Amino acid sequence: STLFGKFFKNKVAQKEQKRRRYMEGLVMSALRRQKLMRNKRYSDGVVICSFAREDKSFAPMSERQTAREKLLQQRKDQLANKGGIDVPVNPTTDPKGPVMPMNQNVTVAYNLTITHDAQNPVDLVDARVTGGSHKRCFQIKTATPCRVVEEEETTLELSFQSRGTGVYRANVNMVFRDASGKKFSILRSILLRSGDSDLYDILKPAAPFVKKKRAVDKPVKDEDVVNPPLIRSGQDGGGSAFVGY
């Protein structure tokens, strides 16, 4: 019985290993056919993920590129000044400097200006810290709604307090309303460094960074594309067919 048990376990292990290789072959073949991999070599423990449709098929490359371009354009539209309101890309800080002190309240300010293209008056009706990995470290101080007046400076202030050395990121979304009642929003990204400035000086590079030239990606050769594994047909007891996916 002991010998039979060892034989049975070995058979199960071999069957499981064969099934796993079969599934790996399906995945790798699909990725190569979709030009998601140009090399057929891969290591154990490496996971490759790709979003698929509900029918488990990959979207065409042109569709994927179009979706990415749409997302980039949406981001540009959110960051663009509009409605006659000009918001600087980088805020001012008090205290000033490239590195903020730890465990101390820091004032972060955006100076809002209005241009002649605006439909006066323009009100800042809402401001929120909407995203970022450290959004809890930022708090809106300016009460809303408030009016942005031409030839006068209106400031949106936030408070920031770091919890330690590091880089702190957050997004602030400002919603405005012009004289016609139309609302529009402007997004700004905040990036602040906190800690000991002397430590940051030690980490500064001794020479400017020179980016290496990347080799031009060549198209995948036909001989590098592996067909799906063969499976036995269960209907006629023999023969083989390619797996469809």
TORMAR-327056 format. One record per residue: residue number from 1; x, y, z of N, C-alpha, C in turn. Coordinates in pm, whole numbers. Last residue first. Layout:
! residues N
NUM:X:Y:Z:X:Y:Z:X:Y:Z
...
This chain:
! residues 245
245:-867:3096:-2820:-878:3192:-2710:-901:3330:-2767
244:-849:2742:-2885:-888:2878:-2922:-898:2968:-2802
243:-601:2505:-2922:-695:2566:-2829:-725:2706:-2877
242:-583:2283:-3199:-533:2398:-3127:-642:2454:-3037
241:-607:1927:-3165:-658:2054:-3218:-597:2165:-3137
240:-573:1582:-3255:-541:1698:-3174:-595:1823:-3242
239:-632:1226:-3224:-616:1350:-3296:-588:1465:-3202
238:-882:1047:-3032:-748:1068:-3086:-744:1199:-3161
237:-1144:1027:-2953:-1044:947:-2883:-903:965:-2935
236:-1335:1184:-3058:-1299:1069:-3139:-1188:985:-3075
235:-1372:1359:-2833:-1485:1302:-2906:-1446:1178:-2984
234:-1159:1484:-2719:-1228:1382:-2640:-1340:1313:-2715
233:-844:1551:-2853:-987:1562:-2875:-1058:1449:-2800
232:-576:1690:-2669:-640:1572:-2729:-790:1595:-2743
231:-411:1988:-2759:-489:1907:-2666:-552:1792:-2742
230:-116:2187:-2784:-209:2092:-2844:-284:2016:-2734
229:-74:2535:-2698:-47:2392:-2681:-155:2307:-2747
228:-53:2795:-2952:-108:2738:-2828:-78:2589:-2819
227:270:2881:-3097:130:2846:-3108:79:2790:-2975
226:483:3151:-3043:457:3009:-3018:308:2984:-3024
225:685:3359:-3219:546:3343:-3175:517:3194:-3164
224:928:3366:-3333:924:3382:-3188:783:3367:-3132
223:889:3353:-3602:941:3232:-3539:944:3242:-3387
222:805:3613:-3660:708:3504:-3665:758:3379:-3594
221:925:3864:-3433:941:3776:-3548:839:3662:-3542
220:800:4175:-3338:817:4034:-3301:825:3949:-3428
219:988:4472:-3423:866:4389:-3425:897:4243:-3394
218:1203:4628:-3181:1182:4567:-3312:1053:4484:-3309
217:1253:4927:-3022:1183:4798:-3016:1155:4747:-3157
216:1570:5067:-3010:1438:5073:-3074:1375:4934:-3071
215:1727:5107:-2695:1722:5045:-2827:1580:5050:-2882
214:1776:5420:-2537:1710:5291:-2544:1710:5238:-2686
213:2044:5582:-2397:1963:5567:-2517:1905:5425:-2521
212:2027:5694:-2060:2081:5606:-2162:1985:5595:-2280
211:2051:6023:-1938:1967:5909:-1969:2027:5826:-2081
210:2244:6149:-1698:2241:6134:-1843:2164:6007:-1874
209:2233:6378:-1434:2192:6248:-1486:2185:6249:-1638
208:2522:6561:-1328:2387:6554:-1384:2358:6418:-1445
207:2699:6448:-1036:2698:6492:-1176:2556:6482:-1228
206:2642:6381:-777:2767:6453:-801:2774:6508:-944
205:2310:6428:-648:2406:6362:-738:2530:6448:-760
204:2229:6447:-299:2234:6512:-430:2338:6445:-519
203:2241:6345:-48:2185:6260:-153:2189:6322:-291
202:2331:6553:107:2419:6437:88:2372:6351:-28
201:2108:6717:103:2230:6762:35:2327:6647:12
200:1933:6574:264:1904:6583:121:2026:6631:43
199:2053:6618:510:2049:6482:456:2020:6483:307
198:2009:6889:540:2147:6841:528:2151:6700:472
197:1735:6908:579:1792:6955:452:1935:6908:432
196:1532:6662:705:1654:6738:732:1718:6777:600
195:1191:6693:598:1299:6625:668:1414:6718:698
194:1007:6680:291:1014:6711:433:1128:6633:495
193:885:6816:-10:984:6733:59:995:6778:204
192:584:6809:-197:669:6874:-97:764:6770:-37
191:368:6868:-448:480:6780:-413:572:6857:-320
190:42:6880:-574:137:6933:-477:243:6826:-449
189:-138:6965:-864:-67:6860:-789:38:6925:-700
188:-461:7092:-938:-318:7115:-916:-261:7002:-831
187:-731:7161:-1156:-660:7067:-1069:-513:7105:-1058
186:-1028:7336:-1183:-885:7337:-1214:-815:7250:-1110
185:-1360:7347:-1320:-1264:7308:-1217:-1122:7312:-1272
184:-1665:7531:-1349:-1549:7466:-1409:-1448:7441:-1298
183:-2004:7628:-1405:-1899:7580:-1317:-1787:7514:-1397
182:-2200:7909:-1482:-2128:7793:-1532:-2015:7756:-1436
181:-2322:8143:-1414:-2359:8024:-1338:-2288:7898:-1382
180:-2233:8371:-1529:-2344:8303:-1596:-2391:8179:-1521
179:-2012:8439:-1377:-2134:8521:-1364:-2255:8454:-1428
178:-1873:8116:-1272:-1867:8251:-1328:-2002:8320:-1317
177:-1722:7922:-1026:-1850:7952:-1091:-1845:8097:-1140
176:-1486:7652:-963:-1523:7793:-978:-1660:7805:-1044
175:-1304:7434:-765:-1426:7448:-846:-1467:7595:-844
174:-1002:7267:-744:-1069:7394:-721:-1186:7409:-817
173:-836:7007:-591:-931:7038:-698:-1010:7163:-659
172:-515:6893:-533:-620:6983:-484:-705:7024:-604
171:-331:6605:-445:-398:6683:-550:-504:6770:-486
170:-3:6526:-311:-149:6537:-299:-200:6617:-418
169:286:6388:-152:212:6425:-273:63:6432:-243
168:600:6412:-6:456:6411:18:384:6466:-105
167:888:6236:71:822:6318:-30:672:6302:-14
166:1057:6245:394:1004:6184:273:945:6287:179
165:1054:6214:745:1131:6244:625:1070:6173:505
164:728:6275:893:865:6226:892:934:6265:764
163:488:6388:872:503:6292:980:644:6237:988
162:410:6734:808:468:6605:773:482:6517:896
161:143:6932:739:229:6888:849:278:6747:818
160:-10:7214:597:61:7087:575:147:7057:696
159:-295:7394:491:-196:7364:595:-139:7226:570
158:-363:7620:224:-372:7486:282:-269:7477:394
157:-537:7886:67:-436:7838:160:-469:7697:210
156:-569:8084:-203:-621:7959:-149:-511:7899:-62
155:-612:8429:-237:-522:8319:-202:-601:8201:-148
154:-636:8683:-473:-710:8592:-384:-624:8468:-361
153:-554:9008:-545:-502:8873:-529:-586:8796:-427
152:-702:9215:-794:-673:9184:-655:-633:9038:-644
151:-776:9240:-1053:-671:9331:-1005:-648:9317:-855
150:-1096:9099:-983:-996:9144:-1080:-905:9249:-1017
149:-1151:8857:-730:-1173:8992:-780:-1059:9030:-873
148:-1322:8582:-643:-1195:8618:-705:-1216:8751:-777
147:-1491:8512:-339:-1491:8577:-470:-1349:8610:-514
146:-1571:8197:-193:-1508:8328:-184:-1493:8382:-326
145:-1772:7954:-8:-1726:8021:-130:-1660:8156:-101
144:-1477:7862:181:-1546:7877:53:-1696:7882:78
143:-1186:7951:360:-1330:7923:362:-1390:7949:225
142:-872:7798:359:-954:7906:306:-1102:7865:305
141:-754:7557:436:-774:7661:538:-869:7771:491
140:-750:7211:389:-788:7339:330:-817:7439:444
139:-468:7010:468:-601:7055:506:-628:7192:442
138:-266:6721:434:-302:6854:385:-446:6886:427
137:-232:6463:508:-138:6559:566:-169:6702:523
136:-403:6315:359:-443:6343:497:-349:6441:565
135:-274:6266:119:-372:6374:123:-417:6408:265
134:-61:6113:20:-51:6173:154:-154:6285:171
133:-106:6024:-237:-73:5924:-137:-68:5980:5
132:-394:6164:-397:-254:6166:-359:-229:6070:-246
131:-695:6369:-391:-616:6248:-413:-472:6268:-376
130:-831:6600:-321:-904:6488:-379:-823:6361:-392
129:-897:6849:-122:-782:6762:-148:-839:6628:-191
128:-1103:7109:-256:-1086:6984:-181:-955:6917:-219
127:-1314:7379:-273:-1175:7336:-287:-1155:7215:-198
126:-1571:7580:-418:-1530:7462:-343:-1383:7433:-372
125:-1611:7825:-539:-1722:7768:-463:-1680:7646:-381
124:-1490:8117:-616:-1435:7986:-581:-1536:7920:-486
123:-1650:8311:-862:-1643:8267:-724:-1574:8131:-715
122:-1631:8598:-1056:-1601:8454:-1050:-1582:8417:-904
121:-1865:8843:-1195:-1764:8796:-1100:-1745:8644:-1107
120:-1693:8821:-1513:-1700:8865:-1373:-1845:8870:-1324
119:-1572:8602:-1707:-1705:8662:-1694:-1726:8697:-1547
118:-1236:8659:-1824:-1333:8600:-1731:-1465:8675:-1736
117:-1048:8787:-1970:-1134:8692:-2041:-1245:8635:-1952
116:-885:8932:-1809:-993:9006:-1874:-1090:8913:-1948
115:-827:8713:-1522:-788:8785:-1642:-910:8855:-1701
114:-736:8671:-1183:-841:8669:-1284:-798:8757:-1401
113:-547:8453:-972:-564:8580:-1042:-667:8562:-1152
112:-454:8309:-670:-548:8304:-781:-562:8443:-841
111:-190:8153:-531:-238:8289:-558:-324:8286:-685
110:-185:7904:-297:-200:7928:-440:-260:8068:-458
109:19:7790:-29:-73:7889:-85:-67:7892:-236
108:70:7631:275:83:7615:130:-22:7703:64
107:233:7649:578:126:7708:497:160:7693:349
106:296:7399:814:347:7473:698:228:7524:618
105:356:7303:1140:256:7348:1045:320:7436:937
104:574:7031:1203:550:7175:1213:450:7215:1105
103:699:6785:1166:616:6809:1284:594:6958:1310
102:986:6904:980:898:6797:1027:821:6841:1152
101:1013:7161:727:1044:7103:857:943:6997:898
100:1074:7106:375:988:7155:482:1027:7090:615
99:1301:7213:135:1270:7106:229:1190:7166:345
98:1338:7443:-17:1310:7316:-88:1268:7203:4
97:1163:7736:111:1276:7645:99:1238:7516:29
96:971:7915:361:1017:7888:225:1134:7791:228
95:720:7816:607:847:7874:563:887:7831:423
94:528:7865:337:578:7942:449:595:7847:568
93:523:7842:-20:520:7782:113:576:7878:217
92:331:7851:-323:431:7907:-234:414:7844:-96
91:285:7595:-582:241:7686:-476:359:7748:-404
90:304:7570:-934:367:7540:-806:322:7641:-701
89:130:7675:-1127:153:7531:-1120:209:7492:-983
88:-119:7925:-1047:19:7881:-1072:34:7731:-1055
87:-411:7990:-1220:-361:7927:-1098:-218:7880:-1125
86:-631:8215:-1349:-493:8170:-1361:-445:8120:-1226
85:-937:8223:-1515:-870:8209:-1386:-731:8152:-1410
84:-1083:8217:-1746:-1022:8344:-1709:-953:8342:-1574
83:-1161:7957:-1792:-1259:8049:-1736:-1203:8183:-1694
82:-851:7787:-1705:-970:7808:-1786:-1061:7908:-1718
81:-548:7602:-1717:-622:7719:-1669:-739:7745:-1762
80:-530:7242:-1700:-526:7367:-1777:-603:7478:-1707
79:-568:7005:-1568:-459:7090:-1522:-459:7227:-1590
78:-777:6885:-1709:-796:6916:-1568:-691:7014:-1517
77:-658:6848:-1959:-773:6939:-1947:-797:6978:-1801
76:-465:6656:-1896:-423:6789:-1941:-536:6890:-1928
75:-635:6441:-1833:-547:6495:-1730:-500:6636:-1768
74:-752:6396:-2080:-837:6435:-1967:-753:6497:-1856
73:-525:6314:-2221:-591:6439:-2258:-683:6488:-2146
72:-471:6070:-2098:-372:6178:-2092:-434:6313:-2125
71:-704:5929:-2167:-674:5955:-2027:-573:6068:-2011
70:-674:5921:-2446:-790:5989:-2387:-765:6023:-2241
69:-445:5766:-2473:-441:5905:-2516:-558:5985:-2458
68:-547:5521:-2382:-440:5588:-2307:-431:5736:-2345
67:-730:5464:-2583:-777:5481:-2445:-673:5553:-2361
66:-555:5437:-2802:-656:5544:-2801:-707:5570:-2661
65:-410:5210:-2728:-341:5337:-2741:-438:5454:-2738
64:-616:5021:-2737:-547:5045:-2612:-474:5179:-2615
63:-683:5029:-3007:-784:5068:-2908:-719:5098:-2774
62:-448:4935:-3123:-492:5071:-3154:-594:5120:-3053
61:-443:4671:-3028:-340:4765:-2985:-382:4909:-3010
60:-766:4543:-2922:-663:4570:-3023:-566:4676:-2975
59:-805:4377:-2605:-843:4483:-2696:-733:4503:-2799
58:-829:4025:-2557:-751:4147:-2547:-802:4250:-2647
57:-1105:3853:-2405:-1020:3882:-2520:-947:4014:-2498
56:-1298:3797:-2218:-1163:3748:-2195:-1072:3763:-2315
55:-1533:3931:-2244:-1527:3800:-2310:-1386:3739:-2304
54:-1474:4170:-2124:-1557:4075:-2050:-1555:3936:-2114
53:-1122:4229:-2201:-1265:4256:-2208:-1342:4151:-2130
52:-837:4282:-1985:-907:4218:-2096:-1053:4260:-2093
51:-518:4397:-1887:-662:4408:-1878:-727:4348:-2004
50:-255:4190:-1780:-308:4275:-1886:-460:4278:-1871
49:43:4093:-1613:-100:4122:-1610:-137:4211:-1727
48:268:3854:-1517:239:3952:-1621:88:3970:-1628
47:494:3767:-1271:352:3772:-1306:331:3884:-1407
46:748:3549:-1200:717:3674:-1266:572:3670:-1312
45:804:3297:-1104:769:3400:-1008:738:3535:-1068
44:1058:3209:-1337:955:3168:-1242:929:3281:-1144
43:1106:3411:-1633:1153:3346:-1512:1035:3306:-1424
42:1121:3372:-1989:1064:3431:-1869:1106:3349:-1750
41:1152:3420:-2335:1213:3374:-2211:1147:3445:-2094
40:1053:3534:-2558:984:3415:-2511:1048:3355:-2387
39:998:3876:-2596:1094:3772:-2565:1020:3651:-2510
38:804:4058:-2619:886:4037:-2738:989:3927:-2718
37:470:4083:-2522:604:4034:-2489:681:4014:-2618
36:255:4187:-2642:281:4232:-2506:415:4182:-2455
35:163:4110:-2888:280:4198:-2884:303:4255:-2745
34:-24:3916:-2887:-75:4051:-2870:38:4154:-2861
33:133:3691:-2897:53:3723:-3014:-1:3866:-3008
32:236:3694:-2639:326:3715:-2753:248:3754:-2878
31:5:3643:-2489:78:3768:-2471:171:3796:-2587
30:-62:3385:-2577:-154:3497:-2600:-83:3630:-2587
29:160:3243:-2486:131:3248:-2629:40:3365:-2661
28:135:3272:-2211:252:3328:-2279:229:3339:-2429
27:-110:3134:-2165:-94:3275:-2130:21:3337:-2209
26:-54:2871:-2258:-165:2949:-2312:-146:3098:-2289
25:162:2800:-2094:179:2809:-2239:70:2890:-2305
24:40:2794:-1847:144:2892:-1873:167:2910:-2022
23:-125:2572:-1886:-186:2703:-1865:-84:2815:-1890
22:76:2371:-1912:-22:2393:-2019:-86:2532:-2007
21:199:2382:-1666:275:2420:-1786:182:2449:-1903
20:-16:2288:-1512:35:2422:-1490:117:2470:-1611
19:-46:2026:-1608:-157:2121:-1624:-108:2265:-1607
18:199:1918:-1530:166:1924:-1672:55:2024:-1698
17:172:1936:-1254:279:2010:-1320:252:2024:-1470
16:-43:1760:-1218:-57:1900:-1179:50:1986:-1247
15:74:1521:-1305:-45:1572:-1373:-64:1720:-1344
14:278:1490:-1119:312:1505:-1260:195:1564:-1338
13:124:1460:-886:218:1572:-899:255:1596:-1045
12:-14:1223:-943:-89:1346:-922:1:1468:-939
11:205:1045:-956:117:1063:-1072:40:1194:-1062
10:301:1060:-697:386:1103:-808:304:1129:-934
9:82:950:-559:122:1089:-535:209:1143:-648
8:89:684:-658:-29:769:-683:6:917:-664
7:336:595:-562:313:598:-706:197:692:-740
6:288:611:-287:393:694:-347:373:708:-497
5:81:417:-270:57:557:-231:161:650:-291
4:211:180:-348:104:231:-432:75:378:-400
3:386:156:-132:440:175:-267:335:231:-361
2:200:117:72:290:232:76:346:262:-62
1:82:-120:0:0:0:0:86:126:0
